[in-house]
Amino acid sequence: MSRTLDVVNPYSLERIGSVETRSWLDIDTMLGVAHGLFRNRDSWLPAFKRIDVLKKTATLMAQRFEELALLIASEGGKPLVDARVEVKRAIDGVELCVHEIGQMAGKEIPMDLTEAGSGRIAFTQREPIGVVVAASAFNHPLNLIVHQVAPAVAAGCPVLVKPALDTPLSCRTFVGMLHEAGLPKEWCHFAACENDVAETMITDPRVGFFSFIGSARVGWMLRSKLAPGTRCALEHGGAAPVIVDENADIDAMIPSLVKGGFYHSGQVCVSVQRVFAPQAIADDVAQKLAEAASALKVGDATNPSVDCGPLIRPAEVDRVAQWVDEAVQGGARLLAGGKRLGETTYAPTVLLNPPQDARVSMMEIFGPVVCIYSYDTMEAAFQAANDLPFAFQAAVFTKSLDVAMEAVQRLDATAVMVNDHSAFRVDWMPFAGRRQSGYNTGGIGYTIHDMTQDKMAVIKL
């Protein structure tokens, strides 16, 4: 059954808007229309039309830049300064999709390598994979939608997008801009719905590709239920490790760790969470990080002077507080934060040497908490960094090329940042989790490739 869902500012908990959630009858109709478009090749949108739509969409986004930034801050709690960065990235992402359409090329396949293939020529081309269903997360309510929906448009796939119900307004606005830019409405459906309806939609056999950003528990569960033939990409979380070498420039490193650990109050899948420092300097690293964390301003994300906004729901503040209290009771030294500041805010927190079996050491915090661990040998640091079932991005700080290259080789991660924090990303690079952290590869070009498939022509001369 459809219902009106109120959307609230996660700091004030005041209503800022509403969306209509869709019933299964609505979604079934959307899927039927989308599947019909895909099956009718005469209805496919040629590349020049897709390019025109995406170019006009980027222009509309630029014209409404501040409106989009304020919407991100208001519904998602991301500080306005960072929300503006998200809008810029989202616009760049749409423009990158335009560029990637021109890269969707096939290649010649040599046929006369054996006598059996001689007398033939062959080539491939890329075709859309089918109906795309995208389910997204709350923490980047515009840019994540762009990463899932704009590639589908670029690839020529009809798409249904289910935003996080905490942050649906940015998604609805972006879909509206696509339509305003000339994309026929039946090619992109805003499909806000409850979880039971979403699961039915995702596992429907008419779905050609499923794009998911969210928790590992939900992502792997949904993958296990996909209809035969449905392809997918899953982006989950991690507990990003950072290795600090004994010769690292600590003063230069601290601002990077602060940004990587407390950006969006730690609600980022590759946030700095576990920092491993040599025994001799671990206290110094932790104290300097604590001083910097304590200087961060926490409050309403729409206030331009705020560094850290709220967590997305009060229950998340409860959870983070429980995890931190558990670690302190287990022997961790609390150097900064460790307290609730309001119903929806938690102070940026630094813990030194939490127990290895504490939840802050074993699971993704997804909150404003960074843990420092002392190590005796680099080998022990690598072992501890790789000891969890999650593997996404990692980092190392060092002045030694040998140590940097050893970290690149030894850390179990899809990307290792050298002298930068683990949350660094540009939107054209491959972005992926290993093991429980995800499946397949994100990044604009990689996603477009996954949403298309090869077709080969073999011509006998």
C-alpha positions in Angstrom: 0.0 0.0 0.0 1.3 3.5 -0.8 1.7 6.0 2.0 3.1 9.4 2.5 6.6 9.3 4.2 7.8 12.4 6.0 11.4 13.3 5.6 13.1 14.9 8.6 16.3 16.9 9.2 18.4 14.4 11.2 19.7 17.2 13.5 16.5 18.9 14.4 14.2 16.0 13.6 11.9 18.5 12.0 9.9 17.7 8.9 11.5 19.1 5.7 9.4 17.3 3.1 7.7 14.1 2.1 7.5 11.5 -0.6 4.9 9.0 -1.7 6.1 5.4 -1.3 5.0 3.0 -4.0 3.0 -0.2 -3.6 3.9 -3.4 -5.3 1.2 -2.7 -7.9 2.9 0.6 -8.8 6.4 -1.1 -8.9 5.0 -4.0 -11.0 3.7 -1.5 -13.5 7.0 0.4 -13.6 8.9 -2.9 -14.2 6.5 -3.9 -16.9 7.0 -0.6 -18.7 10.8 -0.7 -18.3 11.0 -4.3 -19.4 8.8 -3.5 -22.4 11.2 -0.7 -23.4 14.2 -2.9 -23.2 12.6 -5.7 -25.2 11.5 -3.4 -28.0 14.8 -2.5 -29.7 13.1 0.1 -31.8 12.5 2.1 -28.6 16.1 2.2 -27.6 17.6 5.7 -27.2 20.5 6.4 -29.5 23.8 7.6 -28.1 23.3 11.2 -29.2 20.0 11.5 -27.4 21.5 10.1 -24.2 24.4 12.5 -24.5 22.1 15.4 -24.9 20.0 14.4 -21.9 23.1 14.1 -19.6 24.6 17.3 -20.8 21.4 19.2 -20.1 21.1 17.5 -16.7 24.6 18.6 -15.7 23.7 22.2 -16.7 20.5 22.1 -14.6 22.4 20.8 -11.6 24.9 23.6 -12.0 22.1 26.1 -12.1 20.6 24.7 -8.9 23.9 24.1 -7.2 23.1 25.8 -3.8 19.6 24.3 -3.7 21.1 20.8 -4.1 23.8 21.4 -1.5 21.3 22.6 1.1 19.0 19.6 0.3 21.9 17.2 1.0 22.7 19.0 4.3 19.1 19.2 5.3 18.0 15.6 4.7 21.4 13.8 5.1 23.2 15.8 7.8 26.3 16.3 5.8 28.0 19.6 6.6 27.3 22.3 4.0 30.9 22.7 3.0 31.1 19.0 2.2 27.6 19.0 0.7 28.9 21.5 -1.9 31.7 19.2 -2.7 29.2 16.4 -3.2 27.2 18.5 -5.7 30.4 19.3 -7.6 31.3 15.7 -7.8 27.8 14.7 -8.9 27.9 17.2 -11.7 31.3 15.9 -12.7 30.0 12.4 -12.6 27.2 13.2 -15.0 29.7 14.8 -17.4 31.9 11.8 -17.0 29.0 9.6 -18.2 28.8 11.7 -21.3 32.5 11.0 -22.0 32.2 7.3 -21.3 29.4 6.9 -23.9 32.1 7.6 -26.5 34.2 4.8 -24.9 31.5 2.1 -25.2 33.2 0.6 -28.2 33.8 -3.0 -29.2 36.8 -4.5 -30.9 37.9 -6.7 -33.7 38.4 -10.4 -32.8 41.1 -12.1 -34.9 39.6 -15.2 -36.5 42.3 -16.7 -38.6 44.5 -17.8 -35.7 43.6 -21.4 -36.7 42.4 -22.9 -39.9 38.9 -23.4 -38.4 38.4 -19.6 -38.1 39.9 -18.5 -41.4 37.8 -16.8 -44.0 35.9 -14.8 -41.4 36.0 -11.4 -39.8 34.5 -10.7 -36.4 33.9 -7.7 -34.2 32.0 -6.9 -30.9 29.8 -4.1 -29.8 28.3 -3.1 -26.5 24.6 -3.4 -25.8 22.5 -2.4 -22.7 22.2 -5.3 -20.2 18.5 -4.8 -19.4 16.4 -3.1 -16.8 18.5 -1.7 -14.0 17.2 -1.6 -10.4 19.3 0.6 -8.1 19.0 0.6 -4.3 21.0 3.3 -2.6 22.3 4.5 0.8 21.7 7.7 2.8 25.2 9.0 3.3 25.8 10.6 -0.2 22.2 11.1 -1.2 22.9 12.8 -4.5 26.3 11.5 -5.6 25.5 7.8 -5.0 22.3 8.2 -7.0 24.3 9.7 -9.8 26.8 6.8 -9.7 23.9 4.3 -10.1 21.4 6.1 -12.3 23.5 8.2 -14.7 25.5 5.2 -15.9 22.2 3.3 -16.6 21.1 6.3 -18.7 24.5 6.4 -20.4 24.3 2.6 -21.1 20.8 2.9 -22.5 19.1 0.9 -19.8 15.7 1.7 -18.3 16.2 2.2 -14.6 14.1 2.1 -11.4 15.8 3.7 -8.4 15.0 3.1 -4.7 16.7 5.7 -2.5 17.3 5.3 1.2 14.0 6.3 2.8 15.9 8.6 5.2 17.2 10.7 2.2 14.8 10.4 -0.8 14.6 14.1 -1.7 17.9 14.5 -3.5 17.1 11.4 -5.6 13.7 12.6 -6.5 15.1 16.0 -7.5 17.8 14.3 -9.7 15.3 12.1 -11.4 13.1 15.1 -12.1 16.1 16.9 -13.6 16.7 14.0 -16.0 13.1 14.2 -17.1 13.3 18.0 -17.4 16.5 17.5 -19.6 14.5 15.4 -22.0 14.7 11.8 -20.8 11.3 10.2 -21.3 9.8 9.5 -17.9 9.4 5.8 -18.6 13.1 5.4 -18.9 13.8 6.4 -15.2 11.4 5.7 -12.4 11.6 7.1 -8.9 10.7 4.0 -6.9 10.7 4.9 -3.2 9.1 1.9 -1.4 9.2 -0.1 1.8 11.7 -2.9 2.2 9.3 -5.8 1.5 8.2 -4.2 -1.8 11.9 -3.3 -2.6 12.9 -7.0 -2.2 10.1 -8.1 -4.5 11.2 -5.6 -7.1 14.9 -6.5 -6.8 14.3 -10.2 -7.1 11.9 -9.9 -10.1 13.1 -11.9 -13.2 12.6 -8.8 -15.3 15.6 -7.2 -13.7 18.8 -7.4 -15.8 21.2 -5.6 -13.3 20.9 -4.9 -9.6 23.0 -2.0 -8.2 23.2 -2.0 -4.4 24.9 0.4 -1.9 24.3 -0.4 1.8 25.0 -2.9 4.5 26.7 -6.2 3.9 24.0 -8.1 5.7 21.3 -6.8 3.3 23.4 -6.8 0.2 24.5 -10.5 0.4 20.9 -11.5 1.4 19.5 -9.8 -1.7 22.2 -11.3 -4.0 21.2 -14.8 -2.8 17.6 -14.2 -3.9 18.3 -12.6 -7.3 16.5 -14.2 -10.2 18.6 -16.5 -12.5 20.4 -14.3 -15.0 20.4 -11.0 -13.0 23.8 -9.5 -12.7 24.7 -7.3 -9.8 27.2 -4.9 -8.1 27.3 -4.6 -4.3 29.0 -1.9 -2.4 29.2 -2.4 1.4 31.3 -1.1 4.2 34.6 -1.7 5.8 36.8 -0.8 8.8 39.6 0.9 7.0 43.1 0.4 8.4 45.9 3.0 8.3 49.5 2.1 8.9 51.8 4.8 10.4 55.5 4.2 9.8 58.0 5.3 12.5 59.4 8.0 10.1 56.0 9.5 9.2 55.5 13.2 9.4 53.0 13.2 12.2 52.1 16.9 12.1 51.4 16.7 8.4 49.4 13.5 8.8 47.0 14.6 11.5 44.7 16.8 9.3 44.4 14.0 6.8 43.4 11.5 9.5 40.9 14.0 10.9 39.3 14.5 7.5 39.3 10.8 6.7 38.0 9.8 10.1 35.4 12.5 10.9 34.2 13.5 7.5 30.4 13.2 7.6 30.8 12.1 11.2 32.4 8.9 10.0 29.4 7.8 8.0 31.5 6.8 5.0 32.3 3.2 3.9 36.0 3.9 3.7 36.4 6.2 6.8 39.6 6.0 8.7 38.7 3.6 11.6 41.8 1.7 12.7 45.2 3.5 12.9 48.2 1.3 13.6 51.2 3.3 15.0 54.6 2.1 16.3 54.7 1.7 20.1 57.2 4.5 20.5 54.9 7.1 18.8 51.4 5.8 19.3 50.7 8.0 22.3 51.9 11.1 20.5 49.8 10.3 17.4 46.7 9.6 19.5 47.1 12.8 21.6 47.5 15.0 18.5 44.6 13.4 16.8 42.5 13.8 20.0 43.4 17.5 20.1 42.3 18.0 16.5 39.1 16.0 17.0 38.2 18.1 20.0 38.5 21.3 18.0 35.8 20.1 15.5 32.5 21.9 15.7 29.4 19.6 15.9 25.9 20.8 15.1 23.4 21.5 12.4 24.8 20.6 9.0 23.1 23.5 7.3 25.3 25.9 9.4 28.3 26.7 7.2 30.7 26.7 10.2 29.9 23.2 11.3 32.5 20.5 10.8 30.5 17.4 11.9 26.8 17.0 11.5 24.4 14.5 13.2 24.2 10.8 12.7 21.3 9.8 10.4 19.1 8.6 13.2 19.0 8.8 17.1 19.3 5.0 17.2 22.7 5.3 15.5 23.9 7.6 18.3 22.7 5.0 20.8 24.7 2.3 19.0 27.9 4.3 18.7 27.7 5.2 22.4 27.3 1.6 23.4 30.3 0.5 21.3 32.5 3.2 22.8 31.4 2.5 26.3 32.1 -1.2 25.8 35.6 -0.4 24.5 36.4 1.9 27.4 35.2 -0.6 29.9 37.4 -3.2 28.2 40.5 -1.0 28.8 40.7 1.5 25.9 41.9 5.0 26.8 39.4 7.7 25.9 41.4 10.7 24.7 38.6 12.7 23.1 34.8 12.7 22.9 33.1 9.6 24.1 29.8 11.4 24.9 26.5 12.2 23.4 26.0 15.9 22.6 22.3 15.7 21.8 19.6 13.4 20.6 21.3 13.1 17.2 24.9 14.1 17.7 28.0 12.4 19.2 31.3 14.0 19.9 34.3 13.1 17.6 36.0 10.4 19.6 39.5 9.0 19.8 40.3 5.7 21.5 43.8 4.4 22.2 44.3 0.6 22.2 40.7 -0.7 22.4 40.5 -4.5 23.0 40.9 -6.5 19.8 37.5 -8.2 20.5 35.6 -5.0 21.1 33.1 -4.1 18.4 35.0 -0.9 17.6 37.9 -3.1 16.6 35.9 -5.8 14.8 33.0 -4.1 13.0 32.4 -1.0 10.9 31.7 1.9 13.3 30.0 4.2 10.8 30.2 7.0 13.3 32.7 9.7 14.5 35.2 7.3 16.2 38.8 6.6 15.3 40.9 3.9 17.1 44.7 4.0 17.5 46.6 0.7 18.1 50.2 0.4 19.0 52.3 -2.2 17.2 55.8 -3.7 17.8 56.6 -4.8 14.3 55.4 -3.8 10.8 54.5 -7.5 10.2 52.2 -7.4 13.3 50.6 -4.2 11.9 49.9 -5.8 8.5 48.5 -8.9 10.2 46.1 -6.9 12.4 45.1 -4.6 9.5 44.1 -7.6 7.4 42.5 -9.6 10.2 38.8 -8.7 9.5 36.4 -10.2 6.9 36.2 -6.7 5.4 38.6 -5.2 2.8 38.0 -2.0 1.0 40.5 0.9 1.0 43.5 1.3 3.2 46.4 3.8 3.7 50.0 4.1 4.9 51.9 7.2 6.0 55.7 7.0 5.5 58.7 8.7 4.1 60.2 5.4 2.9 59.5 4.2 -0.6 60.3 0.7 0.5 57.7 0.8 3.3 55.1 2.4 1.0 55.6 -0.3 -1.6 55.5 -3.1 1.0 52.2 -1.7 2.3 50.8 -1.6 -1.2 51.7 -5.3 -1.6 50.8 -6.5 1.9 47.6 -4.7 2.7 44.4 -6.5 1.7 42.6 -3.7 -0.1 41.4 -2.7 -3.5 43.2 0.6 -3.1 46.1 1.7 -0.9 46.6 5.4 -0.4 50.2 6.5 0.4 50.4 9.6 2.6 46.7 10.2 2.3 43.6 9.0 4.2 41.7 5.9 3.3 38.6 7.8 2.2 40.2 9.4 -0.8 38.3 8.9 -4.0 37.8 10.4 -7.5 34.8 9.2 -9.4 36.6 7.7 -12.4 38.8 5.3 -10.4 37.8 1.7 -9.6 36.1 1.6 -6.2 35.3 -1.8 -4.8 35.2 -3.9 -1.7 36.8 -7.3 -1.3 35.4 -10.3 0.6 32.4 -9.2 2.7 32.9 -5.5 1.6 31.3 -5.9 -1.8 31.1 -7.5 -5.2 32.1 -6.1 -8.6 33.6 -2.7 -9.2 32.2 0.8 -8.9 33.3 4.0 -10.6 31.5 5.7 -13.4 33.2 3.9 -16.3 33.3 0.5 -14.6 29.6 0.7 -13.8 28.7 1.6 -17.4 30.7 -1.4 -18.5 28.8 -3.7 -16.1 25.5 -2.3 -17.3 26.3 -3.3 -20.9 27.2 -6.6 -22.5 29.2 -7.8 -25.5 27.6 -8.9 -28.8 29.8 -10.4 -31.5 29.2 -10.5 -35.2 31.0 -13.2 -37.1 31.0 -12.8 -40.9 32.0 -15.5 -43.3 33.6 -14.0 -46.4 
